[in-house]
Every structure is written in C-alpha cells, then in structure tokens.
Amino acid sequence: MIRIVLVDDHPVIRAGLRALVEGQEDLSVVGEADGLDRAVAVVGADQPDVVLMDLSLGDGEAGGAEVTAALRALDPPPEVLVLTTYDTESDILRALEAGARGYLLKDAPPDELFAGIRATARGETVLAPSVAATLVRRTTPGAVTITEREVEVLELLSRGLGNKEMARELFVSEATVKSHLSHIYTKLGVDTRAGAVAAAIERRIIRA
C-alpha cells in the first residue's frame, strides 16, 4: 500500500483528490495539509511514501517549493510529486531544485496521476510532457538561459516595480538592477520593460 499525504490549500481539491486516489486498491491517503507548518507536522507523524504537493498555498503561506524543501529535510524524507496548474520554467526549476521527484499538472488524466504516484513511490522521476519539453528547451544548445536572479527581476517587473523598488526588494544597488535588466533585454531580444514581461510570459519563464 502506498501512503499519501495531500498538500493543497483548497479543501474541495483535497476532497476530490482523496476520493479519486482512494478508488485505487494500492493507494491510501493518510493525511492532509494546507500549509508549511501543518505539512511538516502531518508528514512527520504519518511518514507517507508520497506527498502530492500544490505550488500555490494561499496568501501569506510559504509556496510549494519551500514546503517541499522542508519536507525533504525530514528524516526519513518523503518523495514529493508536485500537482499544480503552473508550468512556467521558474516554477518547475524551483520545485525540482527543492527536491521534488516529479511534476504533473492538474489537467492530467486520472490514470496518469495514479501511474505518477506509483512511479514516484519507486523513486522514479515523473514529468508532465509540457514540463519535460520546457526542461529540454532549457538544455538545448543555443537556447536562451535566464538566471534565477533574472527571473526574480522579471517577476518584480511584472508587478510594476521601478528600479529603486526592485533594488530594495533584492537587497542590491540600482546599478545592479539596471545591469540585470540590460542582460534580460539582450537575452529576450526586447528593449522595453513591457516587452521583457510579455516575452517572459510567452516563453513561460514567469506566470502571467
């Protein structure tokens, strides 16, 4: 029997997943959580084989990548399978770097989800086709590679922050922000802030 904990801030989503998953003879939901503290407590107590992790856990809560990192630091650490609606490059990389074993989207067919849970429990990597394609594009020779810091700048840019505000958020100088923007413009082939945000969204580097 594969023991599963669900981490999602929407009770209706958790209830639906529980009903779906427990229709399988070899899968059992042993706990639920809606944020970091509850997830650490539940996983520590129930020691599941797999944690199904959403990435967006509500305002004021740590994101799914942060929760994943905290769970992977437990002893023993559970395998984490991300199940989310987000498929931007930044979301994918943060989750995988935090220790997630796999990354599926919420529009996956039930059979794909069940197979993903079983594969994750075996320690295998599971990726939705669009996620795999994003990672392949990133490693293709000649592909534009945006650094983690540049992604942060793009996210702040999409929120309408000016150079001074971005410098304050990132704890760097305005000159450093301008340097990042210059590199971003060159890599994305744009020459305006709006163009940079539009290109980053189109390429799924950041969320719309």
C-alpha positions in Angstrom: 0.0 0.0 0.0 1.4 3.4 -1.0 0.7 6.0 1.8 0.0 9.5 0.6 -0.4 13.0 2.1 -2.2 15.8 0.2 -0.9 19.3 0.5 -3.3 21.9 -1.1 -4.9 25.0 0.4 -8.3 24.2 -1.2 -10.5 21.7 0.9 -12.6 20.9 -2.2 -9.5 20.0 -4.2 -8.2 17.8 -1.3 -11.6 16.1 -1.1 -11.7 15.4 -4.8 -8.1 14.0 -4.8 -8.8 11.8 -1.8 -11.9 10.3 -3.5 -10.0 9.8 -6.7 -6.9 8.3 -5.2 -8.6 6.0 -2.7 -10.5 4.4 -5.5 -7.2 2.6 -6.2 -6.6 -0.6 -4.2 -2.9 0.1 -3.7 -3.2 3.9 -2.8 -4.2 5.3 0.6 -4.5 9.0 1.7 -3.2 9.1 5.3 -3.2 12.8 5.9 -3.9 16.3 4.5 -2.3 19.8 5.0 -2.9 23.3 3.7 0.4 25.0 4.5 4.0 24.6 5.7 3.6 24.0 9.5 0.7 21.6 9.1 2.5 19.7 6.3 5.7 19.2 8.4 3.6 18.0 11.3 1.4 15.6 9.3 4.3 14.2 7.3 6.5 13.8 10.4 3.7 11.9 12.2 2.3 9.8 9.4 5.6 9.2 7.4 3.9 8.8 3.9 5.6 7.4 0.9 4.5 10.2 -1.4 3.3 13.8 -0.8 1.1 15.3 -3.5 2.1 19.0 -3.5 0.4 22.0 -4.9 2.6 25.0 -5.5 0.3 27.9 -4.6 -0.8 27.6 -0.9 -2.6 30.9 -0.4 -1.6 34.4 0.6 0.9 34.6 3.4 1.8 31.0 3.2 5.1 29.5 2.0 5.0 28.3 -1.5 5.0 24.6 -2.5 8.8 24.7 -3.4 9.6 25.9 0.2 7.3 23.3 1.7 9.0 20.6 -0.5 12.4 21.7 0.8 11.2 21.5 4.4 9.7 18.0 3.9 12.8 16.7 2.1 14.8 17.8 5.2 12.9 15.4 7.4 14.2 12.0 8.4 13.0 9.9 6.6 12.2 12.3 3.8 9.1 11.6 1.7 9.1 11.6 -2.1 7.3 14.7 -3.4 5.2 14.8 -6.5 4.1 18.3 -7.5 0.5 18.5 -8.8 -0.3 22.1 -9.9 -1.7 24.3 -12.6 1.6 26.2 -13.1 4.1 25.1 -15.7 6.4 28.1 -16.0 10.1 27.5 -16.2 10.7 29.3 -12.9 8.0 27.2 -11.1 9.4 23.9 -12.5 13.0 24.7 -11.6 12.2 25.8 -8.1 10.2 22.7 -7.3 12.8 20.3 -8.7 15.7 22.1 -7.1 13.8 21.9 -3.8 13.8 18.1 -4.1 10.5 17.2 -5.8 10.7 13.8 -7.5 8.1 14.7 -10.2 5.9 17.4 -11.6 2.4 16.8 -13.0 -0.3 19.3 -14.0 -3.8 19.2 -12.6 -5.3 18.6 -16.0 -3.6 15.2 -16.2 -5.9 12.2 -16.7 -6.5 10.2 -13.6 -4.6 7.2 -14.9 -1.6 9.4 -15.5 -1.8 10.7 -11.9 -2.1 7.1 -10.5 0.9 6.0 -12.6 2.8 9.1 -11.4 2.2 8.4 -7.8 3.3 4.8 -8.1 6.5 5.8 -10.1 7.3 8.4 -7.5 7.0 5.9 -4.7 9.5 3.8 -6.5 11.9 6.7 -6.6 11.4 7.4 -10.4 11.3 10.8 -11.9 7.8 11.8 -13.3 7.3 14.8 -15.6 4.3 16.0 -17.5 5.0 16.2 -21.3 4.9 20.1 -21.3 7.3 20.1 -18.3 9.7 17.8 -19.9 9.6 19.9 -23.1 10.4 23.0 -21.0 13.4 21.4 -19.5 14.6 20.1 -22.8 14.4 23.6 -24.3 16.4 24.9 -21.5 19.3 22.5 -22.1 19.2 22.8 -25.9 22.5 24.3 -27.3 22.0 27.9 -28.2 18.9 28.2 -26.0 18.4 31.4 -24.0 19.2 30.8 -20.4 17.7 33.2 -17.8 19.4 33.0 -14.4 17.4 32.7 -11.2 18.2 36.3 -10.3 17.0 37.5 -13.7 13.7 35.5 -13.1 13.3 37.4 -9.8 13.8 40.7 -11.6 11.3 39.7 -14.3 8.7 38.8 -11.6 9.2 42.1 -9.9 9.0 43.8 -13.3 5.7 42.1 -14.0 4.3 43.6 -10.7 5.2 47.1 -12.0 8.1 47.9 -9.6 10.6 50.5 -10.6 14.4 50.2 -10.3 14.6 51.6 -6.8 11.8 49.3 -5.5 13.4 46.3 -7.1 16.8 47.2 -5.6 15.1 47.4 -2.2 13.4 44.0 -2.7 16.5 42.3 -3.9 18.9 44.0 -1.5 21.1 45.2 -4.3 22.0 48.6 -5.8 20.0 50.3 -8.6 23.1 49.9 -10.8 22.9 46.1 -10.3 19.2 46.1 -11.2 20.0 48.1 -14.4 22.7 45.6 -15.3 20.2 42.7 -14.8 17.7 44.5 -17.0 20.3 45.0 -19.7 21.1 41.3 -19.7 17.4 40.4 -19.8 16.7 42.7 -22.7 19.6 41.2 -24.7 18.6 37.6 -24.0 14.9 38.1 -24.8 15.5 40.4 -27.8 13.5 43.3 -26.4 14.2 46.9 -25.5 11.4 47.8 -23.1 10.1 46.7 -19.7 6.7 45.7 -21.2 8.4 43.8 -23.9 10.5 41.9 -21.4 7.5 40.9 -19.4 5.5 39.9 -22.4 8.4 37.8 -23.8 8.9 36.1 -20.4 5.3 35.2 -20.1 5.1 33.9 -23.7 8.2 31.7 -23.1 6.7 30.5 -19.8 9.6 31.9 -17.8 7.2 33.6 -15.4 3.5 33.4 -14.7 1.0 35.7 -16.4 
